[in-house]
């Protein structure tokens, strides 16, 4: 793939980061949030916790300046302006439509499901110095009001430029309660349910592949033979019409496979 794949376990990373805005309640909520505990980020990332009622930035952590060109203090000072202006403007128009679709979908779901619903955006963003990068932006609701409507979100920005994703912008709406994933495209502003191609075991193999493990290491971890792992890998590529693990990484990220 031209570079070594970096995969970060977010819940472990939240315990290691130097938080620029120290607020223990958000650090604790992030570390224990069921969605965050299930997330992986493929590449360098930073996190911005935003309050959509006050438009304040509650917390900034991670490789913020390395990715965006803005320091954590600058992002905090910009507040909502950062979230609005970091994406390329033509991509941001699509993102705002996804927000509307997402809130409509959220209100249609039972309240017990709402904490398990989140959005993933893929778009071009402009660094402070003007360079364009491709971003995966996971928006995780972490605090809800009395009507179970989210108003504080953890926004995880990951630089996925090296994956070479070309179908930009696009987005996913994920419901972990029902294990449903919906794709949203600019030419079709609607929630289109994605086909679940892979078995549970195949998903386990994919997740371990994303961490850079070899077939032998995966076999040891899953207590299956190397030949069984290789068979799973062949079947995974065949099902998704892919030719390599590099293509699989890009596919898994943009299709919400794991």
C-alpha positions as CSV (number, residue, x, y, z in Angstrom):
1,X,0.0,0.0,0.0
2,X,3.0,2.2,-0.1
3,X,3.1,2.7,3.6
4,X,2.7,0.8,6.8
5,X,-0.9,0.4,7.9
6,X,-1.5,2.2,11.3
7,X,-4.5,1.1,13.3
8,X,-5.4,2.6,16.6
9,X,-7.6,1.1,19.3
10,X,-9.5,4.2,20.3
11,X,-10.5,3.2,23.8
12,X,-6.9,2.5,24.7
13,X,-5.8,5.7,23.0
14,X,-8.2,7.8,25.0
15,X,-6.4,6.7,28.1
16,X,-3.0,7.8,26.7
17,X,-3.7,11.1,25.1
18,X,-2.7,14.5,26.5
19,X,-6.1,16.2,26.7
20,X,-5.8,19.9,25.9
21,X,-9.1,20.7,27.6
22,X,-9.2,18.8,30.9
23,X,-12.7,17.7,31.8
24,X,-12.8,14.3,33.4
25,X,-16.5,13.7,32.6
26,X,-15.9,13.7,28.9
27,X,-12.7,11.6,29.2
28,X,-14.6,9.0,31.2
29,X,-17.7,9.0,28.9
30,X,-15.5,8.6,25.9
31,X,-13.4,5.7,27.4
32,X,-16.6,3.9,28.5
33,X,-18.9,4.7,25.6
34,X,-20.1,1.4,24.0
35,X,-19.7,2.8,20.4
36,X,-16.2,4.2,21.0
37,X,-15.1,0.8,22.6
38,X,-16.1,-0.9,19.3
39,X,-14.3,1.6,17.0
40,X,-11.0,1.5,15.2
41,X,-9.3,4.2,13.2
42,X,-7.0,3.4,10.3
43,X,-4.5,6.2,10.4
44,X,-3.6,9.3,12.4
45,X,-6.6,10.9,14.0
46,X,-7.8,13.6,16.4
47,X,-10.9,14.0,18.4
48,X,-13.1,17.1,19.0
49,X,-16.0,16.9,21.5
50,X,-18.6,19.5,20.5
51,X,-21.7,20.8,22.3
52,X,-24.4,21.5,19.7
53,X,-26.5,23.4,22.1
54,X,-23.8,26.0,23.1
55,X,-21.6,25.5,20.0
56,X,-18.7,25.2,22.4
57,X,-15.7,22.8,22.0
58,X,-15.5,20.7,25.1
59,X,-12.3,18.8,24.4
60,X,-9.6,18.4,21.7
61,X,-7.1,15.5,21.6
62,X,-4.9,13.5,19.3
63,X,-2.8,14.5,16.2
64,X,-4.8,17.7,15.6
65,X,-2.1,20.0,14.3
66,X,-0.3,17.3,12.3
67,X,-3.5,16.5,10.4
68,X,-5.4,19.8,10.2
69,X,-2.6,22.3,10.6
70,X,-4.5,23.9,13.5
71,X,-3.4,23.6,17.1
72,X,-5.7,22.2,19.7
73,X,-6.1,25.7,21.1
74,X,-7.0,27.1,17.7
75,X,-9.6,24.4,17.1
76,X,-11.1,25.1,20.6
77,X,-11.2,28.8,19.9
78,X,-12.8,28.4,16.5
79,X,-15.7,26.4,18.0
80,X,-18.3,25.5,15.4
81,X,-16.4,27.5,12.8
82,X,-13.8,24.7,12.6
83,X,-16.4,22.0,11.9
84,X,-18.1,24.2,9.2
85,X,-14.9,25.3,7.5
86,X,-12.6,22.3,7.7
87,X,-14.4,20.4,5.0
88,X,-14.2,21.5,1.4
89,X,-17.3,23.7,1.0
90,X,-18.8,21.6,-1.9
91,X,-18.4,18.5,0.3
92,X,-19.8,20.3,3.4
93,X,-23.1,20.9,1.6
94,X,-23.5,17.2,1.3
95,X,-22.5,16.7,4.9
96,X,-25.2,19.0,6.1
97,X,-27.8,17.0,4.1
98,X,-26.5,13.9,5.8
99,X,-27.0,15.5,9.2
100,X,-30.7,16.2,8.3
101,X,-31.2,12.6,7.1
102,X,-29.5,11.3,10.2
103,X,-31.7,13.3,12.6
104,X,-34.8,12.2,10.7
105,X,-33.7,8.6,11.0
106,X,-32.8,9.0,14.7
107,X,-36.2,10.4,15.6
108,X,-37.9,7.4,13.8
109,X,-36.1,4.9,16.0
110,X,-37.1,3.8,19.5
111,X,-35.3,5.7,22.2
112,X,-33.4,2.6,23.4
113,X,-31.7,2.4,20.0
114,X,-30.6,6.0,19.8
115,X,-27.3,5.7,21.7
116,X,-26.2,3.1,19.2
117,X,-26.6,5.2,16.1
118,X,-23.8,7.3,14.6
119,X,-22.7,8.8,11.3
120,X,-19.5,8.4,9.3
121,X,-18.6,11.0,6.7
122,X,-16.0,10.8,4.0
123,X,-14.9,14.1,2.5
124,X,-12.1,16.3,1.4
125,X,-10.8,18.8,3.9
126,X,-8.5,21.8,3.7
127,X,-5.6,22.1,6.1
128,X,-4.7,25.4,7.5
129,X,-1.9,25.7,4.9
130,X,-4.3,25.1,2.1
131,X,-3.4,21.4,1.3
132,X,-6.3,19.0,0.6
133,X,-6.6,15.7,2.5
134,X,-9.2,13.0,2.6
135,X,-11.0,12.6,5.9
136,X,-13.0,9.9,7.6
137,X,-15.2,11.7,10.2
138,X,-17.0,9.6,12.7
139,X,-19.6,11.5,14.7
140,X,-20.6,9.7,17.9
141,X,-23.4,11.0,20.2
142,X,-22.3,10.8,23.8
143,X,-24.8,12.9,25.7
144,X,-28.6,13.2,25.2
145,X,-31.2,15.6,26.5
146,X,-34.4,14.6,28.3
147,X,-36.1,13.7,24.9
148,X,-33.2,11.4,24.1
149,X,-31.9,13.7,21.4
150,X,-28.1,13.9,21.2
151,X,-26.4,17.3,21.7
152,X,-22.8,16.5,22.6
153,X,-20.9,14.5,20.0
154,X,-17.4,13.0,19.8
155,X,-16.0,13.8,16.4
156,X,-13.2,11.5,15.3
157,X,-11.3,12.9,12.3
158,X,-8.9,10.4,10.6
159,X,-6.6,11.2,7.7
160,X,-7.3,8.4,5.1
161,X,-5.6,10.2,2.2
162,X,-3.2,7.3,1.7
163,X,-6.1,4.8,1.1
164,X,-6.8,6.5,-2.2
165,X,-10.6,6.6,-1.8
166,X,-12.1,8.2,-4.9
167,X,-15.8,8.1,-4.2
168,X,-15.9,11.3,-2.2
169,X,-18.0,12.6,-0.6
170,X,-20.2,9.8,0.8
171,X,-21.5,8.8,4.2
172,X,-22.7,6.0,6.3
173,X,-25.4,5.8,9.0
174,X,-24.8,3.0,11.4
175,X,-27.2,1.4,13.9
176,X,-25.2,-1.0,16.1
177,X,-28.4,-2.0,17.9
178,X,-29.9,-3.5,14.8
179,X,-26.5,-4.1,13.1
180,X,-27.7,-2.2,10.1
181,X,-25.5,0.1,7.9
182,X,-26.9,2.6,5.4
183,X,-25.0,4.3,2.6
184,X,-25.6,7.8,1.5
185,X,-24.4,9.3,-1.8
186,X,-24.6,12.8,-3.2
187,X,-26.6,11.7,-6.2
188,X,-29.1,9.8,-4.0
189,X,-29.8,11.6,-0.7
190,X,-31.4,8.7,1.0
191,X,-30.5,5.9,3.4
192,X,-29.7,2.8,1.3
193,X,-29.2,-0.3,3.4
194,X,-25.9,-2.0,2.6
195,X,-25.7,-5.7,1.9
196,X,-24.1,-7.7,4.7
197,X,-21.6,-9.8,2.7
198,X,-19.5,-11.3,5.4
199,X,-20.0,-13.9,8.1
200,X,-19.1,-13.1,11.7
201,X,-15.9,-15.2,11.3
202,X,-15.0,-13.3,8.2
203,X,-15.5,-10.0,9.9
204,X,-13.2,-11.2,12.7
205,X,-10.6,-12.0,10.1
206,X,-11.0,-8.6,8.4
207,X,-10.6,-6.7,11.7
208,X,-7.4,-8.6,12.5
209,X,-6.1,-8.0,9.0
210,X,-6.7,-4.2,9.6
211,X,-4.4,-4.5,12.6
212,X,-1.7,-5.7,10.3
213,X,-1.7,-9.3,11.6
214,X,-0.5,-12.2,9.3
215,X,-2.5,-15.3,8.5
216,X,-0.5,-17.2,11.0
217,X,-1.1,-14.7,13.8
218,X,-4.8,-14.5,12.9
219,X,-5.1,-18.3,13.1
220,X,-3.4,-18.4,16.5
221,X,-5.8,-15.7,17.8
222,X,-8.9,-17.3,16.5
223,X,-7.7,-20.8,17.2
224,X,-8.1,-21.9,13.6
225,X,-5.5,-23.2,11.1
226,X,-3.5,-21.0,8.7
227,X,-5.1,-22.7,5.8
228,X,-8.6,-21.9,7.1
229,X,-7.5,-18.2,7.5
230,X,-6.2,-18.2,3.9
231,X,-9.5,-19.7,2.7
232,X,-11.4,-16.9,4.6
233,X,-9.2,-14.3,3.0
234,X,-9.8,-15.6,-0.5
235,X,-13.6,-15.8,0.1
236,X,-13.6,-12.2,1.5
237,X,-11.9,-10.8,-1.5
238,X,-14.2,-12.8,-3.9
239,X,-17.4,-11.7,-2.1
240,X,-16.4,-8.0,-2.3
241,X,-14.9,-8.3,-5.9
242,X,-11.5,-7.1,-4.6
243,X,-8.0,-8.1,-5.6
244,X,-5.8,-7.3,-2.6
245,X,-5.7,-6.6,1.1
246,X,-4.9,-3.0,0.3
247,X,-8.2,-2.8,-1.5
248,X,-9.9,-4.6,1.3
249,X,-8.8,-1.9,3.8
250,X,-10.3,0.9,1.8
251,X,-13.5,-1.2,1.3
252,X,-13.8,-2.1,4.9
253,X,-13.4,1.6,6.0
254,X,-15.9,3.1,3.5
255,X,-18.5,0.3,3.9
256,X,-18.5,0.1,7.7
257,X,-17.6,-3.6,7.7
258,X,-16.0,-3.5,11.1
